[in-house]
Amino acid sequence: MPVWSELLGHLKGRECHALEVGVFEGRSSVWLLENILTHPASTLTVVDTFVGGAEHAATDLTDLEARFRANTAAHAAKLVVRKGRSEAMLRELPLGRYDFVSIDGSHEAADVLSDAVLSWPLVKPGWLVCFDDYEWWIDAAPERSPKLAIDAFLATMRGRCEVVRKGWQAWVKKVV
Ligand SMILES: C[S@@+](CC[C@H](N)C(=O)[O-])C[C@H]1O[C@@H](n2cnc3c(N)ncnc32)[C@H](O)[C@@H]1O
């Protein structure tokens, strides 16, 4: 949260629009709504299947969507919820609308690459994308984790983006 405050804090109180791919119970969503998306016209669009990912295989998530809705209920007027797989949902969102996109859905490299490619045109030039779990892994096979996809995307987009921060999360500014 200190990094999110540092990089997004200047958006607080201004009209802005954020997109989250992968919200789970809504912890990051609530933080954004309470700390950044405070202007009455600001919005948060979220994309989630609400069935969890490979890392949740042993967890009972039958009421995940209900938990997300309850946790974010106080901000329902600012929320746009698109339930489904990101590869389908992201294609239906408006181009060039978002000041900030968080990519924290499926952690399979193929899905992260798809989320990056489909989200990029949705971001306003000069604004930010955060790839979560850059260093996370669950399996030694690189295609099972985000890093392979994030590195491939950043190499491909060299000159079109600027890496602002790279650690557990990779923060990228869209230049053009
Ligand atoms: C790591 S959790 C997100 C955590 C959240 N960003 C936070 O910080 O509180 C990943 C979420 O992505 C969702 N997800 C996994 N694969 C997805 C896909 N292909 N499309 C959309 N959502 C997906 C899961 O249902 C889960 O809620």
The ligand as a Tripos MOL2 file, in Angstrom:
@<TRIPOS>MOLECULE
LIG
   27    29     1     0     0
SMALL
NO_CHARGES

@<TRIPOS>ATOM
      1 C1         -4.7730  -13.0820   -6.5460 C.3       1 LIG1
      2 S1         -6.5120  -12.8890   -6.6450 S.3       1 LIG1
      3 C2         -6.7060  -11.1190   -6.7080 C.3       1 LIG1
      4 C3         -6.4300  -10.4210   -5.4050 C.3       1 LIG1
      5 C4         -6.7700   -8.9380   -5.3520 C.3       1 LIG1
      6 N1         -6.1550   -8.1830   -6.4510 N.3       1 LIG1
      7 C5         -6.3230   -8.3240   -4.0270 C.2       1 LIG1
      8 O1         -5.1960   -7.8090   -3.9580 O.co2     1 LIG1
      9 O2         -7.0890   -8.3630   -3.0690 O.co2     1 LIG1
     10 C6         -6.8120  -13.4120   -8.2910 C.3       1 LIG1
     11 C7         -8.2550  -13.2830   -8.7540 C.3       1 LIG1
     12 O3         -8.2780  -13.4720  -10.1790 O.3       1 LIG1
     13 C8         -9.4270  -14.1820  -10.5510 C.3       1 LIG1
     14 N2         -9.1300  -14.8520  -11.8380 N.ar      1 LIG1
     15 C9         -8.3330  -15.9220  -12.0440 C.ar      1 LIG1
     16 N3         -8.2870  -16.2220  -13.3550 N.ar      1 LIG1
     17 C10        -9.0560  -15.3060  -13.9870 C.ar      1 LIG1
     18 C11        -9.4060  -15.0730  -15.3480 C.ar      1 LIG1
     19 N4         -8.9400  -15.8410  -16.3510 N.pl3     1 LIG1
     20 N5        -10.2160  -14.0360  -15.6480 N.ar      1 LIG1
     21 C12       -10.7170  -13.2400  -14.6400 C.ar      1 LIG1
     22 N6        -10.4180  -13.4120  -13.3400 N.ar      1 LIG1
     23 C13        -9.6090  -14.4320  -13.0150 C.ar      1 LIG1
     24 C14        -9.7070  -15.1320   -9.3950 C.3       1 LIG1
     25 O4        -11.0710  -15.4760   -9.3310 O.3       1 LIG1
     26 C15        -9.2220  -14.3220   -8.1820 C.3       1 LIG1
     27 O5        -10.3070  -13.6660   -7.5610 O.3       1 LIG1
@<TRIPOS>BOND
     1     1     2 1
     2     2     3 1
     3     2    10 1
     4     3     4 1
     5     4     5 1
     6     5     6 1
     7     5     7 1
     8     7     8 2
     9     7     9 1
    10    10    11 1
    11    11    12 1
    12    11    26 1
    13    12    13 1
    14    13    14 1
    15    13    24 1
    16    14    15 ar
    17    14    23 ar
    18    15    16 ar
    19    16    17 ar
    20    17    18 ar
    21    17    23 ar
    22    18    19 1
    23    18    20 ar
    24    20    21 ar
    25    21    22 ar
    26    22    23 ar
    27    24    25 1
    28    24    26 1
    29    26    27 1
@<TRIPOS>SUBSTRUCTURE
     1 LIG1         1 GROUP 0 **** ****
